[in-house]
Amino acid sequence: MALRGATLSVITPTPKEPIVIRSAGQLAELRAGRLHPRRGGLRFELPGLDPAEGRRSAERIAELRAECGCGTGSWFACAMVAGVIAWTVIDPPAGGAGTLQRLGISIGLILAAATIGKVVGLMRAFRAMRQEIDRIAERLAGEPTASTPPARWA
């Protein structure tokens, strides 16, 4: 079957514009999770915030938003594999049904450890992202932060 006069067009997604944060209210919305910078990214255009610092913060927040927790989950799983091996060496299964039961328990423990590690990794990234946003808010409010030297040093 031939299609006469039909043309194929390739639909390319247009790049989305970044979410631009221009006020403390928008910063609060970002912190609360109501703004979701996905494809277009994030840009800070806040009065009183150095553009270079805004770019660094936007990059850091983008990295934290992309964090999936898999790295932490894999560390937890590896630790549990070591624990399962130690358990098997210290207390070998009796054989037969005991071996299959031990195998099932071991797999369950490893999967549980990986899941817990993933959740811990996501929570750490979320907390770090909120701390970065809080640091920007404190900077705009003129309050000293850990990266801001005290006034007597200026």
HURA-V270952 format. One record per residue. N is the residue number from 1. SS is DSSP state (2 for helix, 1 for strand, 0 for the rest). Layout:
n ss
N SS
N SS
This chain:
n ss
1 0
2 0
3 0
4 0
5 0
6 0
7 0
8 0
9 0
10 0
11 0
12 0
13 0
14 0
15 0
16 0
17 0
18 0
19 1
20 1
21 1
22 0
23 0
24 2
25 2
26 2
27 2
28 2
29 2
30 2
31 2
32 2
33 0
34 0
35 0
36 0
37 0
38 0
39 0
40 0
41 0
42 1
43 1
44 1
45 0
46 0
47 0
48 0
49 0
50 0
51 2
52 2
53 2
54 2
55 2
56 2
57 2
58 2
59 2
60 2
61 2
62 2
63 2
64 2
65 2
66 2
67 0
68 0
69 0
70 2
71 2
72 2
73 2
74 2
75 2
76 2
77 2
78 2
79 2
80 2
81 2
82 2
83 2
84 2
85 2
86 2
87 2
88 2
89 2
90 2
91 0
92 0
93 0
94 0
95 0
96 0
97 2
98 2
99 2
100 2
101 2
102 2
103 2
104 2
105 2
106 2
107 2
108 2
109 2
110 2
111 2
112 2
113 2
114 2
115 2
116 2
117 2
118 2
119 2
120 2
121 2
122 2
123 2
124 2
125 2
126 2
127 2
128 2
129 2
130 2
131 2
132 2
133 2
134 2
135 2
136 2
137 2
138 2
139 2
140 2
141 2
142 0
143 0
144 0
145 0
146 0
147 0
148 0
149 0
150 0
151 2
152 2
153 2
154 0
